[in-house]
Amino acid sequence: MTVTCIRKARWVVAWDAHLQQHYFRNDVDVVFDGNRIVHVDPVYAGKVDREIDGAGFCVMPGMVNVHTHLQSESIGRGLIEELGNQALYQTGILDEKSVFVTSGLTEEAGGASAQLAANKASTQNAISELLKSGCTTVTDLAVAWDGWLDTLAATGIRAVAAPMYRDARWFVPTGHRLDYVWDTEKGRRDFATALAAADAALSHPSGRLSAMLAPMQVDTCTPELIRDSIAAAREREIKITVHCAQHVPEFQEMVRRHGVTPVQWMHREGLLGPDMLLGHAIFLDHHSLVQWWTKRDLDLMVETGTSVAHCPVVFSRYGQMMEDVGH
């Protein structure tokens, strides 16, 4: 094993096992023996194979990104971050992104190979940015593509592969009306593909991949698909994530269908709980833009132990933000 010493780190975010919390230390040596931390104290006097000057630096545990789309977001860099449709309450995810993704390339133009090359380059670019920012574990929500898992593993990051699937796709025929095109048979086929991808991630030889199941959105999945996903996730002892309450048209659609908010519908169907990570959950029933009469969504998430991946920066570019998390 190689012993590495970060000498006299100006700041260290250390762990107190007794108090079960992190705390700050100053001007200490942090020593690794292979993949084990063996010393977090001043003046390490043991044998060192590699020494790094820690002056002016902060040594901390690697950060974890629990919700990102490495392939699609990096492809759209500089193009789609600030494009919001005013007729759809400023959301930019329903009818803008398809203009810029490469999946529309024809086979004659080498569309399949170009798509795979774009997927790989975009994923590698996004991971390099994550690693440079101190993130060492990432959850990647993507429709499974050839070479996806090996691309994640080759970067050296710890990755949670979250293959996505759904029963319906969004369709905006007029620029201001959100419709849904349902195909539950395709949803089941894609679910099977996602399960295979998750199993492959869990058994990947790198040892640095794990998995999460990801039925895409609360408004594009039947309760049966989400319930079966929860059952499959529990069988594998992994988590599940669903985009929920991420834009006003989704909120309005779920109210139109069911008479309750997206979060309340998930609770009524038994879909909330410690297994569940909600993507975004910005437009809860207390948000001023939805003008709903209940104020129950946040309490339901707390009571059921449901987690949320909020992602505030992405939505702030659309001029949208969570208004309150307190009581």
KACOR-V510205 format. One record per residue. N is the residue number from 1. PSI is psi in whole degrees, -180 to 180 (none if undefined). BURIAL is + if it has 16 or more other C-alpha atoms within 10 Angstrom, else -. Layout:
n=N psi=PSI burial=BURIAL
n=N psi=PSI burial=BURIAL
This chain:
n=1 psi=148 burial=-
n=2 psi=127 burial=-
n=3 psi=121 burial=+
n=4 psi=132 burial=+
n=5 psi=122 burial=+
n=6 psi=105 burial=+
n=7 psi=127 burial=+
n=8 psi=56 burial=+
n=9 psi=131 burial=+
n=10 psi=-42 burial=+
n=11 psi=140 burial=+
n=12 psi=127 burial=+
n=13 psi=100 burial=-
n=14 psi=169 burial=+
n=15 psi=128 burial=+
n=16 psi=106 burial=-
n=17 psi=-31 burial=-
n=18 psi=-47 burial=-
n=19 psi=-13 burial=-
n=20 psi=48 burial=-
n=21 psi=161 burial=-
n=22 psi=155 burial=-
n=23 psi=165 burial=-
n=24 psi=142 burial=-
n=25 psi=157 burial=+
n=26 psi=142 burial=-
n=27 psi=54 burial=+
n=28 psi=163 burial=+
n=29 psi=135 burial=+
n=30 psi=122 burial=+
n=31 psi=131 burial=+
n=32 psi=135 burial=+
n=33 psi=99 burial=-
n=34 psi=-118 burial=-
n=35 psi=18 burial=-
n=36 psi=137 burial=-
n=37 psi=122 burial=-
n=38 psi=-9 burial=-
n=39 psi=127 burial=+
n=40 psi=81 burial=+
n=41 psi=169 burial=-
n=42 psi=152 burial=-
n=43 psi=80 burial=-
n=44 psi=125 burial=+
n=45 psi=4 burial=-
n=46 psi=-179 burial=-
n=47 psi=137 burial=-
n=48 psi=131 burial=-
n=49 psi=-30 burial=-
n=50 psi=131 burial=-
n=51 psi=136 burial=-
n=52 psi=132 burial=-
n=53 psi=117 burial=-
n=54 psi=3 burial=+
n=55 psi=129 burial=-
n=56 psi=5 burial=-
n=57 psi=158 burial=-
n=58 psi=127 burial=-
n=59 psi=125 burial=+
n=60 psi=161 burial=-
n=61 psi=149 burial=-
n=62 psi=139 burial=-
n=63 psi=158 burial=-
n=64 psi=125 burial=-
n=65 psi=112 burial=+
n=66 psi=-1 burial=+
n=67 psi=107 burial=+
n=68 psi=160 burial=+
n=69 psi=89 burial=+
n=70 psi=-40 burial=+
n=71 psi=-53 burial=+
n=72 psi=-37 burial=+
n=73 psi=-39 burial=+
n=74 psi=-35 burial=+
n=75 psi=-36 burial=+
n=76 psi=8 burial=+
n=77 psi=128 burial=-
n=78 psi=-1 burial=-
n=79 psi=-44 burial=-
n=80 psi=-4 burial=+
n=81 psi=-33 burial=+
n=82 psi=20 burial=+
n=83 psi=107 burial=-
n=84 psi=142 burial=+
n=85 psi=112 burial=+
n=86 psi=-29 burial=-
n=87 psi=-11 burial=-
n=88 psi=43 burial=+
n=89 psi=35 burial=+
n=90 psi=6 burial=+
n=91 psi=145 burial=+
n=92 psi=14 burial=+
n=93 psi=-7 burial=+
n=94 psi=-37 burial=+
n=95 psi=11 burial=+
n=96 psi=-40 burial=+
n=97 psi=-31 burial=+
n=98 psi=-20 burial=-
n=99 psi=-27 burial=-
n=100 psi=-12 burial=-
n=101 psi=159 burial=+
n=102 psi=0 burial=+
n=103 psi=-13 burial=-
n=104 psi=-3 burial=-
n=105 psi=141 burial=-
n=106 psi=158 burial=-
n=107 psi=-36 burial=-
n=108 psi=-30 burial=-
n=109 psi=14 burial=-
n=110 psi=34 burial=-
n=111 psi=-45 burial=-
n=112 psi=-48 burial=+
n=113 psi=-36 burial=-
n=114 psi=-38 burial=+
n=115 psi=-45 burial=+
n=116 psi=-41 burial=+
n=117 psi=-40 burial=-
n=118 psi=-42 burial=+
n=119 psi=-48 burial=+
n=120 psi=-47 burial=+
n=121 psi=-41 burial=+
n=122 psi=-43 burial=+
n=123 psi=-44 burial=+
n=124 psi=-41 burial=+
n=125 psi=-46 burial=-
n=126 psi=-41 burial=+
n=127 psi=-38 burial=+
n=128 psi=-39 burial=-
n=129 psi=-40 burial=-
n=130 psi=-47 burial=+
n=131 psi=-41 burial=+
n=132 psi=-27 burial=-
n=133 psi=2 burial=-
n=134 psi=6 burial=-
n=135 psi=123 burial=+
n=136 psi=-4 burial=+
n=137 psi=134 burial=+
n=138 psi=143 burial=+
n=139 psi=119 burial=+
n=140 psi=112 burial=+
n=141 psi=114 burial=+
n=142 psi=151 burial=+
n=143 psi=124 burial=+
n=144 psi=131 burial=+
n=145 psi=155 burial=-
n=146 psi=125 burial=-
n=147 psi=-1 burial=-
n=148 psi=-55 burial=+
n=149 psi=-43 burial=+
n=150 psi=-34 burial=-
n=151 psi=-44 burial=-
n=152 psi=-48 burial=+
n=153 psi=-37 burial=+
n=154 psi=-19 burial=-
n=155 psi=-20 burial=-
n=156 psi=-9 burial=-
n=157 psi=157 burial=+
n=158 psi=127 burial=+
n=159 psi=139 burial=+
n=160 psi=108 burial=+
n=161 psi=124 burial=+
n=162 psi=84 burial=+
n=163 psi=132 burial=+
n=164 psi=154 burial=+
n=165 psi=159 burial=+
n=166 psi=167 burial=+
n=167 psi=-18 burial=+
n=168 psi=156 burial=+
n=169 psi=154 burial=+
n=170 psi=149 burial=-
n=171 psi=124 burial=-
n=172 psi=88 burial=-
n=173 psi=-24 burial=-
n=174 psi=-7 burial=-
n=175 psi=-14 burial=-
n=176 psi=-1 burial=-
n=177 psi=128 burial=-
n=178 psi=120 burial=+
n=179 psi=171 burial=-
n=180 psi=134 burial=-
n=181 psi=111 burial=-
n=182 psi=141 burial=+
n=183 psi=82 burial=-
n=184 psi=-28 burial=+
n=185 psi=-42 burial=-
n=186 psi=-39 burial=-
n=187 psi=-41 burial=+
n=188 psi=-39 burial=-
n=189 psi=-43 burial=-
n=190 psi=-33 burial=+
n=191 psi=-44 burial=+
n=192 psi=-40 burial=-
n=193 psi=-41 burial=+
n=194 psi=-40 burial=+
n=195 psi=-41 burial=+
n=196 psi=-41 burial=-
n=197 psi=-41 burial=+
n=198 psi=-44 burial=+
n=199 psi=-39 burial=+
n=200 psi=-37 burial=+
n=201 psi=-43 burial=+
n=202 psi=-28 burial=+
n=203 psi=14 burial=-
n=204 psi=137 burial=-
n=205 psi=-18 burial=-
n=206 psi=-29 burial=-
n=207 psi=2 burial=-
n=208 psi=7 burial=+
n=209 psi=144 burial=+
n=210 psi=-168 burial=+
n=211 psi=160 burial=+
n=212 psi=143 burial=+
n=213 psi=146 burial=+
n=214 psi=72 burial=+
n=215 psi=130 burial=+
n=216 psi=-63 burial=+
n=217 psi=151 burial=+
n=218 psi=-30 burial=+
n=219 psi=-8 burial=+
n=220 psi=7 burial=+
n=221 psi=140 burial=+
n=222 psi=156 burial=+
n=223 psi=-31 burial=+
n=224 psi=-40 burial=-
n=225 psi=-42 burial=+
n=226 psi=-41 burial=+
n=227 psi=-44 burial=-
n=228 psi=-32 burial=-
n=229 psi=-43 burial=+
n=230 psi=-44 burial=+
n=231 psi=-43 burial=-
n=232 psi=-37 burial=+
n=233 psi=-43 burial=+
n=234 psi=-37 burial=-
n=235 psi=-34 burial=-
n=236 psi=-3 burial=-
n=237 psi=45 burial=-
n=238 psi=175 burial=+
n=239 psi=175 burial=+
n=240 psi=146 burial=+
n=241 psi=143 burial=+
n=242 psi=132 burial=+
n=243 psi=130 burial=+
n=244 psi=138 burial=+
n=245 psi=44 burial=+
n=246 psi=-12 burial=+
n=247 psi=159 burial=+
n=248 psi=-43 burial=+
n=249 psi=-34 burial=+
n=250 psi=-46 burial=+
n=251 psi=-48 burial=+
n=252 psi=-39 burial=+
n=253 psi=-42 burial=+
n=254 psi=-36 burial=+
n=255 psi=-41 burial=+
n=256 psi=-42 burial=-
n=257 psi=-43 burial=-
n=258 psi=-11 burial=-
n=259 psi=6 burial=-
n=260 psi=167 burial=+
n=261 psi=163 burial=+
n=262 psi=-44 burial=+
n=263 psi=-42 burial=+
n=264 psi=-34 burial=+
n=265 psi=-45 burial=+
n=266 psi=-38 burial=+
n=267 psi=-43 burial=+
n=268 psi=-34 burial=-
n=269 psi=2 burial=-
n=270 psi=30 burial=-
n=271 psi=-13 burial=+
n=272 psi=160 burial=+
n=273 psi=-180 burial=+
n=274 psi=-20 burial=-
n=275 psi=-20 burial=+
n=276 psi=130 burial=+
n=277 psi=114 burial=+
n=278 psi=132 burial=+
n=279 psi=111 burial=+
n=280 psi=-65 burial=+
n=281 psi=48 burial=+
n=282 psi=-46 burial=+
n=283 psi=72 burial=+
n=284 psi=174 burial=+
n=285 psi=-11 burial=+
n=286 psi=-2 burial=+
n=287 psi=138 burial=+
n=288 psi=-29 burial=-
n=289 psi=-22 burial=-
n=290 psi=-21 burial=+
n=291 psi=50 burial=-
n=292 psi=158 burial=+
n=293 psi=-19 burial=-
n=294 psi=163 burial=-
n=295 psi=62 burial=-
n=296 psi=-19 burial=-
n=297 psi=-50 burial=+
n=298 psi=-42 burial=+
n=299 psi=-39 burial=-
n=300 psi=-40 burial=+
n=301 psi=-40 burial=+
n=302 psi=-47 burial=-
n=303 psi=-33 burial=-
n=304 psi=-6 burial=+
n=305 psi=25 burial=-
n=306 psi=139 burial=+
n=307 psi=163 burial=+
n=308 psi=135 burial=+
n=309 psi=104 burial=+
n=310 psi=-47 burial=+
n=311 psi=61 burial=+
n=312 psi=-35 burial=-
n=313 psi=-42 burial=-
n=314 psi=-45 burial=-
n=315 psi=-27 burial=+
n=316 psi=-26 burial=-
n=317 psi=-24 burial=+
n=318 psi=-2 burial=+
n=319 psi=23 burial=-
n=320 psi=144 burial=+
n=321 psi=155 burial=+
n=322 psi=136 burial=+
n=323 psi=-30 burial=-
n=324 psi=140 burial=-
n=325 psi=7 burial=-
n=326 psi=175 burial=-
n=327 psi=none burial=-
